[in-house]
Amino acid sequence: MSAEQPGPTTSGPATFVNSFTLRTSPEMFEEIFARTARFLEDRPGFLGYTLVRHVDEPDRYVNIARWSDPAAFRAAVTDAGFAPHAQALRAVSTSSSNLYVERRSVTAELR
Protein backbone atom coordinates (compact mmCIF):
# COMPACT_ATOMS: atom_id res chain seq x y z
CA MET A 1 0.00 0.00 0.00
CA SER A 2 1.39 3.39 -0.96
CA ALA A 3 1.80 6.14 1.64
CA GLU A 4 0.46 8.66 -0.87
CA GLN A 5 -3.16 9.69 -0.48
CA PRO A 6 -5.16 9.51 -3.71
CA GLY A 7 -6.58 12.80 -4.95
CA PRO A 8 -10.23 13.76 -4.47
CA THR A 9 -12.72 12.15 -6.81
CA THR A 10 -16.44 12.17 -7.44
CA SER A 11 -16.46 9.26 -9.86
CA GLY A 12 -16.36 5.57 -9.18
CA PRO A 13 -18.20 3.65 -6.46
CA ALA A 14 -20.20 5.69 -3.94
CA THR A 15 -21.51 4.75 -0.52
CA PHE A 16 -24.62 6.36 0.97
CA VAL A 17 -24.79 6.19 4.76
CA ASN A 18 -28.09 7.01 6.45
CA SER A 19 -28.73 6.72 10.19
CA PHE A 20 -32.31 6.51 11.46
CA THR A 21 -33.94 7.09 14.84
CA LEU A 22 -37.41 5.58 14.92
CA ARG A 23 -40.73 7.09 15.98
CA THR A 24 -42.51 3.81 15.28
CA SER A 25 -42.01 0.11 15.91
CA PRO A 26 -38.98 -1.58 14.37
CA GLU A 27 -41.35 -3.89 12.45
CA MET A 28 -43.19 -0.95 10.85
CA PHE A 29 -39.93 0.80 9.97
CA GLU A 30 -38.45 -2.33 8.41
CA GLU A 31 -41.59 -2.83 6.31
CA ILE A 32 -41.43 0.75 4.98
CA PHE A 33 -37.68 0.48 4.46
CA ALA A 34 -38.12 -2.76 2.48
CA ARG A 35 -40.57 -1.05 0.08
CA THR A 36 -38.09 1.79 -0.40
CA ALA A 37 -35.25 -0.66 -0.98
CA ARG A 38 -37.26 -2.56 -3.62
CA PHE A 39 -37.80 0.72 -5.50
CA LEU A 40 -34.09 1.60 -5.37
CA GLU A 41 -32.94 -1.90 -6.34
CA ASP A 42 -34.41 -1.34 -9.81
CA ARG A 43 -32.55 1.93 -10.40
CA PRO A 44 -29.48 1.99 -12.68
CA GLY A 45 -26.22 1.95 -10.73
CA PHE A 46 -27.60 0.32 -7.56
CA LEU A 47 -25.09 -2.23 -6.23
CA GLY A 48 -26.53 -3.25 -2.87
CA TYR A 49 -27.24 -2.23 0.69
CA THR A 50 -26.92 -3.36 4.29
CA LEU A 51 -29.42 -2.29 6.95
CA VAL A 52 -28.12 -2.73 10.51
CA ARG A 53 -29.84 -2.25 13.87
CA HIS A 54 -28.09 -0.92 16.96
CA VAL A 55 -27.39 -3.71 19.46
CA ASP A 56 -28.35 -1.74 22.59
CA GLU A 57 -30.78 0.83 21.17
CA PRO A 58 -33.40 -0.99 19.05
CA ASP A 59 -34.87 2.29 17.76
CA ARG A 60 -31.64 3.13 15.89
CA TYR A 61 -30.65 1.82 12.46
CA VAL A 62 -27.98 2.54 9.87
CA ASN A 63 -28.31 1.86 6.15
CA ILE A 64 -25.17 1.54 4.04
CA ALA A 65 -26.00 1.56 0.33
CA ARG A 66 -23.53 1.06 -2.49
CA TRP A 67 -23.88 2.73 -5.88
CA SER A 68 -21.81 2.61 -9.06
CA ASP A 69 -21.17 6.35 -8.76
CA PRO A 70 -22.60 9.51 -7.13
CA ALA A 71 -24.54 10.46 -10.27
CA ALA A 72 -26.47 7.16 -10.23
CA PHE A 73 -27.42 7.69 -6.59
CA ARG A 74 -28.52 11.28 -7.22
CA ALA A 75 -30.59 10.23 -10.24
CA ALA A 76 -32.35 7.57 -8.16
CA VAL A 77 -33.28 9.87 -5.28
CA THR A 78 -34.44 12.69 -7.56
CA ASP A 79 -36.67 10.33 -9.56
CA ALA A 80 -40.30 11.37 -8.99
CA GLY A 81 -41.13 7.83 -7.90
CA PHE A 82 -38.79 8.10 -4.92
CA ALA A 83 -40.63 10.99 -3.21
CA PRO A 84 -43.41 8.85 -1.66
CA HIS A 85 -40.79 6.49 -0.23
CA ALA A 86 -38.82 9.34 1.31
CA GLN A 87 -42.02 10.79 2.78
CA ALA A 88 -42.98 7.43 4.30
CA LEU A 89 -39.57 7.08 5.97
CA ARG A 90 -39.70 10.66 7.27
CA ALA A 91 -43.13 9.96 8.77
CA VAL A 92 -41.75 7.20 11.02
CA SER A 93 -38.15 8.30 11.68
CA THR A 94 -35.63 11.09 11.75
CA SER A 95 -32.47 10.57 9.76
CA SER A 96 -29.05 11.93 8.98
CA SER A 97 -27.33 11.00 5.74
CA ASN A 98 -24.23 11.59 3.64
CA LEU A 99 -22.79 10.35 0.36
CA TYR A 100 -19.18 9.16 0.25
CA VAL A 101 -16.75 8.02 -2.45
CA GLU A 102 -14.41 5.13 -1.81
CA ARG A 103 -10.87 5.99 -0.83
CA ARG A 104 -9.51 2.67 0.34
CA SER A 105 -10.98 -0.78 0.75
CA VAL A 106 -9.69 -3.97 2.34
CA THR A 107 -11.41 -7.32 2.50
CA ALA A 108 -10.10 -10.06 4.77
CA GLU A 109 -9.36 -13.38 3.16
CA LEU A 110 -11.24 -16.36 4.54
CA ARG A 111 -8.90 -19.02 5.82
Secondary structure, 3 states (H helix, E strand, C coil): CCCCCCCCCCCCCEEEEEEEEECCCHHHHHHHHHHHHHHHHCCCCEEEEEEEECCCCCCEEEEEEEECCHHHHHHHHHCHHHHHHHHHHHHHEEEEEEEEECCCCCCCCCC
